[in-house]
Amino acid sequence: MKSLTLKDFGLFVIMAVLAGCGLIYEYLLSHYTGRVLGAVETVIFAMIGVMIVSMGIGAFVARYITCPYTGFAWLELSIAILGGSGVLLIACVFAFIHTLPVSIAKTFGMPMDLVPMGGFIKNLVDVAETVPYVVGFILGALIGAEIPLIARVRESMYGYKLAHNTGDIYGMDYIGAGIGAAIWVGLMLRLEPTLAASITAAANLCVGLVFFFLFFNKIRWRHFLLVAHIIAASLIMTIGLYGPGWDAAMEDILYKDRVVYRLSTRYQRVVITERTVDPLQPPITGFYINGRTQFSSHDEHIYHALLTYPAMVASARHERVLIIGGGDGLALRDILRWSPKEVVLIDIDHDIIDFFKMPRFVEGAAINQRLLELNHHSLQDPRVKIIVGDAFEEVDHLLGTIQMFDTIIVDLPDPSHPDLNKLYTARFYSKLRQLLSGDGAMTVQSTSPYHAKNAFLSIGKTLRHSGFLVVDQYHHNVPSFGEWGWTIATKTGVGAKARLAQLDILPIDDGWTTKGKLISVFEFGQGYFFGLPQIKINRLGNGAIYQYHHQAWREHQGVYSRE
């Protein structure tokens, strides 16, 4: 009886560890797939949904496994192998699909601006985009079979049906999953995906071996299974040691320029690239978050001039300025030209701020030296107060201390995630309006008026609804992004566009901006705003801008829908 009790305790521990591993696999696949497919929020939710459904299917299929002891041992071996190698498998598929069109173009001597992307290439891309879900489905089905098999093992041990068997097992499963979630958030978000996968797979394999030795005499094909565990351990160890380098090499293929540095923070995946065009000039530096271009050093001055200059010149004073986002310090660089007394910058990612604030040395060289030169070391300026946190909450703290700002610059990523959508809502803009002085101006990065027209229009309409007296929208081409848009608002007096028109000369020479340029950016084509009455105001409850942006992204990928 004592032996059975020890084995039962061992089963509970095994179940808890496996539940934690299962949750980490789920989050890991979702997170990595979001990175390679681009639509982070949609992919994460879809992958979790696929894996939950497949777990249910696996639970049903488990009844057809005749020997629960042998079945469970092989099951854990399979989960460890697929869980440890799944990320690398996905990386291989996408690297191959990405290089194939270029290889075909080179083989047949085609111009590089005519790289084949249609026909069977498009079909291969579509197939490649389903591979992560296939991996997730298979892994989920295997994980789903664990609880039914453990339940059968326990009843086989005792020789009768246990009254609280299901509750006991699910209790340990939930506890283990909670611990796994904590490990994922606290540790593994910062690890390279292949390393996180190999660590999880190693834990999975270890508890599988514990089960193997606990029930050695009840498992069939024991010696063959032991050899398979040794091979699997070698595979997982190899992935742990070399996988990050392999994954990095395949990730590099996805970028046109040379990747010089990559960084995983709690919130995002950062990649920095360089391209040398003129050996006598500094290389062109590209900055990407989750695979999407954030800026390129050869044209970021256009974006940041249009983000900051109209609001600064339209504001009566420049003593106190608030920047929401902008952790790269580039908007801040342009703001500091106006000699403010204080600039408050709010950004959620401490790692990004540090990367653009202090030198990061790799093999004795500052890998971010070019970026620090680009932002003129603005984040080290003593006039700058940096607040690390969620802007939605930090703005409440500013309101609580009754602070006012002469100018507000909102430099946030596109509303491609529900968490970002709240920073584009009427409620958030109403908070910012309370922080803005009466004769000040506020500018909001407003995505592309060409590729995401409805999201662009919704931002302007939402600002008007939030109580700003005059709201104007403007646009300009930024080569790295294409046609891009901004929205500028004032709470009293005349609008920013009218204030700009009254200028005789520009007060600050930034090396690019001219009065004619500032006036011209407010012009749109005939009929551009005709559909504005049908555009929704973005509220916390409806996620309108997120939906508009998501649909625009789908249409850009060739997926159209009718309402």
HUJO-V676146 format. One record per backbone hydrogen bond with DSSP energy under -1.0 kcal/mol. CO is the residue of the C=O (numbers start at 1). NH is the residue of the N-H. Records with the same first field share a line. If there is no record, write none. Layout:
CO=NH  NH
//
This chain:
1=5
2=6
3=7
4=8
5=9
6=10
7=11
8=12
9=13
10=14
11=15
12=16
13=17
14=18
15=19
16=20
17=21
18=22
19=23
20=24
21=25
22=26
23=27
24=28
25=29
26=30
27=31
28=32
29=33
30=34
31=35
32=36
33=37
34=38
38=40
39=43
40=44
41=45
42=46
43=47
44=48
45=49
46=50
47=51
48=52
49=53
50=54
51=55
52=56
53=57
54=58
55=59
56=60
57=61
58=62
60=63
61=64
62=65
67=71
68=72
69=73
70=74
71=75
72=76
73=77
74=78
75=79
76=80
77=81
78=82
79=83
80=84
81=85
82=86
85=89
86=90
87=91
88=92
89=93
90=94
91=95
92=96
93=97
94=98
95=99
96=100
99=103
100=104
101=105
102=106
103=107
104=108
105=110
111=114
118=121
119=123
120=124
121=125
122=126
123=127
124=128
125=129
127=130
130=134
131=135
132=136
133=137
134=138
135=139
136=140
137=141
138=142
139=143
140=144
143=146
145=149
146=150
147=151
148=152
149=153
150=154
151=155
152=156
153=157
154=158
155=159
164=168
165=169
166=170
167=171
168=172
169=173
170=174
171=175
172=176
173=177
174=178
175=179
176=180
177=181
178=182
179=183
180=184
181=185
182=186
183=187  188
184=189
187=190
192=196
193=197
194=198
195=199
196=200
197=201
198=202
199=203
200=204
201=205
202=206
203=207
204=208
205=209
206=210
207=211
208=212
209=213
210=214
211=215
215=218
221=225
222=226
223=227
224=228
225=229
226=230
227=231
228=232
229=233
230=234
231=235
232=236
233=237
234=238
235=239
236=240
237=241
238=242
239=243
242=246
243=247
244=248
245=249
246=250
247=251
248=252
251=254
252=255
258=274
261=272
263=270
268=265
269=290
270=263
271=288
272=260  261
273=286
274=258
275=284
278=281
284=275
285=297
286=273
287=294  295
288=271
289=292
292=289
295=287
296=299  300
299=302  303
300=304
301=305
302=306
303=307
304=308
305=309
308=312
309=313
310=314
319=341  342
320=406  407
321=344
322=409
323=346
324=411
326=329
329=333
330=334
331=335
332=336
335=338
336=339
342=321
343=385
344=323
345=387
346=325
347=389
349=353
350=354
351=355
352=356
354=358
360=367
362=365
365=362
366=369
368=372
369=373
370=374
371=375
372=377
375=378
377=380
378=381
381=384
383=343
385=345
387=347
390=394
391=395
393=397
394=398
395=399
396=400
398=403
399=402
405=437
407=322
408=443
409=324
410=445
411=326
414=416
417=421
420=423
421=424
425=429
426=430
427=431
428=432
429=433
430=434
431=435
432=436
435=405
437=440
439=316
441=408
442=489
443=410
444=487
447=485
448=452
452=456
453=457
454=458
455=459
456=460
457=461
458=462
459=463
460=464
461=465
462=466
463=468
464=467
470=490
472=488
474=486
476=484
478=481  482
482=478
484=476
485=446
486=474
487=444
488=472
489=442
490=470
495=499
496=500
497=501
498=502
500=503
514=518
515=519
516=520
517=521
519=522
520=523
521=475
525=528
527=530
529=532
531=534
532=535
538=426
539=543
543=547
544=548
545=549
546=550
547=551
548=552
549=553
550=554
551=555
552=556
553=557
554=559
555=558
//
